[in-house]
Every structure is written in C-alpha cells, then in structure tokens.
Amino acid sequence: MRRVVITGVGMVTPLGQGVEKNYTQMLEGKSGIGPITIFDASHFPTHIAGEVKGLDFSKWEKKDERLKYAGRNSRFAMVAADEAIHDSGIDHIVENRDRIGIYLGAGDGGSDFENFTKSVLEAMSKSEDGKSVNKDYYLNTTRKHFNPYIEFEQEPCVVVGHVASEFDIQGPSYNCLTACAASSQAIGEALELIRRGDADVMVSGGSHSMIHPFGVAGFNLLTALSVNNENPQKASKPFDLNRNGFILSEGAGIVVLEELEHAKKRGAKIYGELKGYGSTADAYRLTDTHPEGRGAIEAIRLALKDAQVDESRIGYINAHGTSTVVNDEIETLAIKTVFGERSKQIPVSSIKSITGHLIAAAGAVELITCLMVIRDGKIPPTINYDTPDPKCDLDYVPNHAREAKVDVAMSNSFGFGGQNITLIVERYND
C-alpha cells in the first residue's frame, strides 16, 4: 500500500490567519470567542461566536472581480489553501497537474436569504399594470434584489471550484458535507485516493461559516449552543461539569497529502505520515450520539487497525470535545472502551474550548494541531476546565499547555447524523 505523508498545512480560525500564529495562541490558551458582529444577533438566545476578523482577501478580488461576491467559506478556503500549497511547494510542480486532486469537506459560507425572499415575494405579486406576473417580470425583479454570484456562492461545491481554478488542480475533484465530520472525512477519502494510485497529491481539508441567522437559529432550536453570553471566552468548556453547549465558529483548515516517494523525490518537507482512517455511522438519531458510543468506538478501532498501530503507541488524542453534555460523555466512554485502563494516561484535549466549533472545518484544523504537537512536543490545553465531571474522568490537559514527546496522535470528529471519523498521524520515519 502506498504511504501518504503531509507536506503542507494552512489554517484560518477566529484566532487569526496562519498555522504558526494559531498554534502559538492555542498553547497560550487564548480564546477566539466574542460577540457576533456579522449580523444583529441581540434577539437570539445565543449572540456570541468565533468570528474570523481582518482577513485580507484583496489579492484575489483584484485578480477576479467575481470573487468580490465570494462567500466567507470560499475566502477562508482560498487563504488556507494558499498557505498550505506554498508551504508544500506543489505550486512549483509543472508536469502532471492532473495527478494533483482536491477533496474538501466544505459547508456553506453565509446566506443572502433576506434579499432572495424579497425578490421572490415582489416578483410573485401583480405587475405594475395589474396583469399576471410573467417570466420576464420575475427575472427582472429578481435581478433588482439578488446577485446571481451570491446565489452561486451558497453551494458548497463552489469552494472546490475556486481553489482548483486558482491553484491549477486538474486531478480528481470532490466535496463532501457530513456536518462536523466533513473535513476529516475528506482527508480520509483523499488518503484512499492516493493509496490506490488515483492521484499523487491531494489538497484536502474543509471550510465553513454558519454564523448567519439561519445557522444560529437552527442550533438554538436544538438547544445545542451555549447561552453564556456574558462571558464569551469562558463559554466553551468541554468535559467540564457545567458545560452547556458549543460555540459556533468559522474558518478553514487545509493539508497537502502526498505519496511518500513523490514527496521524497522533490525534497519536500514532511510534517508526518497519515497512517489511519476509520469511518462509521451510528445509525441512530440525526442529532444524538448513540448512547453506548458504538459508532465512535468502532471508528477508533478501525483507524487503529488501518494504521497498524498498537493502542499503546497513541500519545495524544485531539478530542471532538464540543462542550455539549452528551457528546463529551460519549466520547469519553468511547476512549475508555477502546484503551481500557491506559485511557487515563493519554493526554486528551479539545481546542474547541479555544477556537469554538468550526463545524465542517473543525477536523482539518484539529488534525493540523496534532501535527504541530508531534513536531514541537507541546500539547494545547482544554481551557475553562474548572469543575470535573464524574462521567468525564480522563486527562484533559486542563487550562495549561503541556510538554510531551508524542510520536503518534489521534483526532476524532463526530458529526450530526451520526458520522464518525478518526484519523491517526505518526512522526515520519523513513
């Protein structure tokens, strides 16, 4: 089986732009959560989130005027992909561009529902001369309020198109949207494409922004979001007894996966080897994790088997750790079931306490964090961990970063709908 390594990384989160900046702030435990400013959320039960601010997208807007209408998801993906691709050096590859592919887990990037609704309502009313509405009147009225580029940008597949076009990616092209597991699933499937010889390089990861009225309202109706509006930076508290919901955030994480011999031939820098991929479905309720954690347990076991890594070698687990009551309990149960007594000796942390939940983009950002831990030997903490929960009794690296030599790390992503993904990365050894 062809070995696959990671040769480039890129990241945009509420902590800022760039992997090094993000990782430094994670280690410092600096929260990226604050009041929502993208729209007026004052009348929602939750009006805090993790917004990306100060993103410089000007160079792309100057190249293509249509990109002025690019959704937030497309903007984040372009910036993170730019970092990852230049970091890897694959932008200098001239020949066989059809052997470079893209597989993203990209969600929506905000929605112009207000103008769309206005255009439809006006168009469906009587025309100015009192006659029935005709096709031309409908189209002309719609054009008054609604830009077709904005409509096009609502489709998650557009993100893949933007990135592929900008960076001349001519190989296999895919997008999946399996909620919070999406970017991890995309990376796992990109791994398989390289393993079986369909590509030599894959640009993978995810991008998402659900910080818009529809997104916030939906999660509020599910009672999934924290309502600790008075203390935004303390609101995300995975595994803490007093956790009361996750924090909606936005951003992107992109990695460049590459077949090992291809990477070695061109002298590429290698962050680590992607060894294991496990994917399961709970086959349970759409918004609830299976109470016995059967899908999560099996995903972890499958990833370990795929990686051919003994359980004893896992030195760090980047948890899905959303800060919801059920998710954190079930993930803890899954880890304890798979690792037994040793589970309490494995450092487990959730960077969602710092960044919030990037939904489709979360898994890619968390996998990159695993690579940084392997590289630097520093584990980011789970901040806001004040009161232990008897049902969550693992080592969550509370509140302060920790130095530890880690050779093998695991990242969990569990999505709405019961999708479960586990990825395993290892320090590269020739």
Secondary structure, DSSP 8 states (H G I E B T S, - for coil): ---EEEEEEEEEETTEESHHHHHHHHHHT----EE--SS--TTSS--EEB---S---HHHHHH-GGGGG--HHHHHHHHHHHHHHHHHTGGG--S-GGGEEEEEEE------HHHHHHHHHHHHS--TTSS---HHHHHHHHHHH--HHHHHHTSTHHHHHHHHHHTT--S-EEE---GGGHHHHHHHHHHHHHHTTS-SEEEEEEEEE--SHHHHHHHHHTT-B---TT-GGGS--TTBTT---B-BBEEEEEEEEEEHHHHHHTT----EEEEEEEEEE--S-SSS--TT-HHHHHHHHHHHHHHT--GGG--EEE----S-HHHHHHHHHHHHHHHGGGGGGS-EE-THHHH-B-GGGHHHHHHHHHHHHHHH-EE--BTT--SBBTTB-S---BSS-EE---SEEEEEEEETTTEEEEEEEE----
